[in-house]
Amino acid sequence: MEQKTIKHKFSFWDVVKSLVSGLRLTWQHFWRAKNRRTPEYVTDKNYFNQPDGLVTLKYPYEAIPVPDNGRYRLHNEIDDCIVCDLCAKICPVNCITIESVKATEEIGLTSDGTKKRLYAPVFDIDMAKCCYCGLCTTVCPTDCLTMTPVYDFAEVDIKNMIYHFTDLSPEQAEEKKQLLAKQQEEMAAAKAAALAARNKG
């Protein structure tokens, strides 16, 4: 079966017309670029009212607003955290690490009036592991764990993706542990003394 080849003949003027047409379109864009479009979010009513103009953003000085319900970097307001451990338990990728120490004294209240009974010597969130499911923010009883609008937090060293939230320094944490151990020993001794006295009587 013979294949027929179709030859297209272009004249010199066809090439010139094509070039002129492309240059005209380019110069139109250059002319319209003197007017700058404002960065509007896609749901904004003015988004489609700016068909022409320069659209390139000077990031990070200019950025399109992020959605209010977006899932980005986690933040824990440690002063409102009651160290309930629910976020760490529900996390499907185990990116939250929590250690707690029971307080031997009054700590205070959270912003919603919940009494605090535990210190958090360790409250780490590894954002390199996070799958941004938002489950941890849903179960938080004091709403101290939230997702912020920050989405550009790339790091060269992956260890810098671990964010530390704690209300104690390592020295303070050790001191609180010793106070708790001492209190537990005193309570155990008092309980043993009371039991011995009751057995004598």
C-alpha positions as CSV (number, residue, x, y, z in Angstrom):
1,M,0.0,0.0,0.0
2,E,1.5,3.3,-1.1
3,Q,1.6,6.1,1.4
4,K,1.0,9.5,0.0
5,T,2.9,12.4,1.6
6,I,1.1,15.7,1.7
7,K,3.5,18.6,1.3
8,H,2.6,22.0,2.8
9,K,3.9,25.0,0.9
10,F,4.5,28.1,2.9
11,S,5.4,31.3,1.2
12,F,7.7,33.9,2.6
13,W,4.7,36.1,3.4
14,D,2.9,33.4,5.4
15,V,6.0,33.2,7.7
16,V,6.1,37.0,8.0
17,K,2.3,37.1,8.9
18,S,2.8,34.4,11.5
19,L,5.7,36.3,13.1
20,V,3.8,39.6,13.1
21,S,0.8,38.0,14.6
22,G,2.8,36.5,17.5
23,L,4.7,39.8,18.1
24,R,1.4,41.7,18.2
25,L,0.1,39.3,20.9
26,T,3.3,39.6,22.9
27,W,3.2,43.4,22.7
28,Q,-0.4,43.4,23.8
29,H,0.6,41.5,26.9
30,F,3.4,43.9,27.6
31,W,1.1,46.9,27.2
32,R,-1.5,45.4,29.6
33,A,1.2,44.5,32.1
34,K,1.5,48.2,33.0
35,N,-1.6,47.6,35.0
36,R,-1.0,45.3,38.0
37,R,-3.6,42.8,39.1
38,T,-4.1,42.5,42.9
39,P,-3.7,39.1,44.5
40,E,-7.2,37.9,45.0
41,Y,-8.3,34.4,46.2
42,V,-10.2,32.3,43.7
43,T,-13.5,32.6,45.7
44,D,-13.2,36.4,45.8
45,K,-15.9,38.2,43.8
46,N,-13.3,40.3,42.0
47,Y,-11.2,37.4,40.9
48,F,-12.6,37.2,37.4
49,N,-13.0,41.0,37.0
50,Q,-9.3,41.3,36.3
51,P,-8.7,39.5,33.1
52,D,-5.7,41.6,32.0
53,G,-2.6,42.8,33.7
54,L,0.6,41.6,35.4
55,V,-0.2,38.5,37.5
56,T,3.2,37.4,38.8
57,L,3.4,37.7,42.6
58,K,6.5,38.9,44.4
59,Y,6.7,35.9,46.7
60,P,7.1,35.9,49.7
61,Y,6.2,39.6,49.9
62,E,3.0,38.9,48.0
63,A,1.0,35.7,48.3
64,I,-2.5,34.5,47.5
65,P,-4.5,34.2,50.7
66,V,-4.8,30.6,52.0
67,P,-8.2,29.1,52.8
68,D,-9.4,29.4,56.4
69,N,-9.9,25.6,56.6
70,G,-6.6,24.7,55.1
71,R,-4.3,22.2,56.8
72,Y,-0.8,23.4,57.2
73,R,1.8,23.5,60.0
74,L,0.6,22.5,63.4
75,H,1.0,24.7,66.5
76,N,0.4,23.9,70.1
77,E,-0.5,26.7,72.6
78,I,1.3,25.0,75.5
79,D,-0.2,27.2,78.1
80,D,-3.7,25.9,77.2
81,C,-2.5,22.2,76.9
82,I,-3.7,19.8,79.6
83,V,-1.4,17.1,78.3
84,C,-4.3,14.7,77.8
85,D,-2.3,12.7,75.1
86,L,-5.4,12.4,72.9
87,C,-3.7,13.9,69.9
88,A,-0.8,11.5,70.1
89,K,-3.1,8.5,70.5
90,I,-5.2,9.4,67.4
91,C,-2.3,10.4,65.2
92,P,-2.2,7.7,62.4
93,V,1.5,8.3,61.7
94,N,2.8,8.8,65.2
95,C,4.3,12.2,64.6
96,I,3.4,13.6,68.1
97,T,5.6,12.6,71.0
98,I,4.4,13.6,74.5
99,E,5.8,13.0,78.0
100,S,4.0,14.2,81.1
101,V,4.9,14.8,84.7
102,K,2.2,15.1,87.4
103,A,2.3,18.4,89.2
104,T,2.8,18.4,93.0
105,E,1.4,21.9,93.3
106,E,-1.3,24.1,91.7
107,I,-0.3,24.9,88.1
108,G,-3.2,27.1,87.1
109,L,-6.0,27.2,84.5
110,T,-6.2,27.2,80.7
111,S,-7.8,30.1,78.9
112,D,-11.2,28.2,78.9
113,G,-11.0,27.6,82.6
114,T,-9.8,23.9,82.6
115,K,-7.6,23.0,85.5
116,K,-4.0,21.9,84.6
117,R,-2.6,18.9,86.5
118,L,0.2,17.8,84.3
119,Y,3.5,19.4,83.0
120,A,4.7,18.6,79.5
121,P,8.5,18.2,79.6
122,V,8.3,16.8,76.0
123,F,5.8,17.8,73.4
124,D,7.3,17.3,69.9
125,I,5.6,17.4,66.6
126,D,7.5,15.9,63.6
127,M,6.0,17.7,60.6
128,A,8.1,15.6,58.3
129,K,5.9,12.6,59.3
130,C,2.6,14.6,59.5
131,C,0.0,13.6,56.9
132,Y,-2.1,16.8,57.6
133,C,-5.3,14.8,58.4
134,G,-6.3,17.2,61.1
135,L,-7.5,14.5,63.5
136,C,-5.3,15.8,66.4
137,T,-6.9,19.2,66.2
138,T,-10.4,17.7,66.2
139,V,-9.9,15.7,69.5
140,C,-8.1,18.4,71.4
141,P,-10.5,19.3,74.3
142,T,-9.0,22.8,74.9
143,D,-8.5,23.7,71.2
144,C,-4.8,24.4,71.9
145,L,-3.6,22.4,69.0
146,T,-4.4,24.1,65.7
147,M,-3.2,24.2,62.1
148,T,-1.7,27.6,61.1
149,P,-1.7,29.2,57.7
150,V,2.0,28.7,57.4
151,Y,2.8,26.3,54.5
152,D,6.3,27.3,53.4
153,F,8.5,25.7,56.0
154,A,10.9,23.6,54.0
155,E,14.2,22.7,55.7
156,V,17.6,21.4,54.4
157,D,18.0,19.3,57.6
158,I,15.0,17.1,58.2
159,K,15.6,17.3,62.0
160,N,14.5,20.9,61.8
161,M,11.0,19.7,60.9
162,I,10.6,18.6,64.5
163,Y,8.8,21.4,66.5
164,H,9.2,21.5,70.3
165,F,6.5,22.7,72.5
166,T,7.1,22.4,76.2
167,D,6.5,24.4,79.4
168,L,9.6,23.1,81.2
169,S,13.4,23.2,80.6
170,P,15.2,19.8,81.0
171,E,16.5,21.0,84.4
172,Q,13.0,22.0,85.5
173,A,11.5,18.7,84.3
174,E,14.1,16.8,86.3
175,E,13.2,18.9,89.4
176,K,9.5,18.2,88.9
177,K,10.1,14.5,88.6
178,Q,12.1,14.4,91.8
179,L,9.4,16.4,93.7
180,L,6.8,13.9,92.4
181,A,8.9,10.9,93.5
182,K,9.4,12.5,96.9
183,Q,5.7,13.2,97.3
184,Q,4.8,9.6,96.3
185,E,7.3,8.2,98.8
186,E,5.8,10.4,101.6
187,M,2.3,9.3,100.6
188,A,3.3,5.7,100.6
189,A,5.0,6.1,104.0
190,A,1.9,7.8,105.5
191,K,-0.3,5.1,104.1
192,A,1.9,2.3,105.5
193,A,1.9,4.1,108.9
194,A,-1.9,4.5,108.9
195,L,-2.2,0.8,108.0
196,A,0.2,-0.2,110.8
197,A,-1.7,1.9,113.4
198,R,-5.0,0.4,112.3
199,N,-3.6,-3.2,112.6
200,K,-2.3,-2.4,116.2
201,G,-5.7,-1.1,117.3
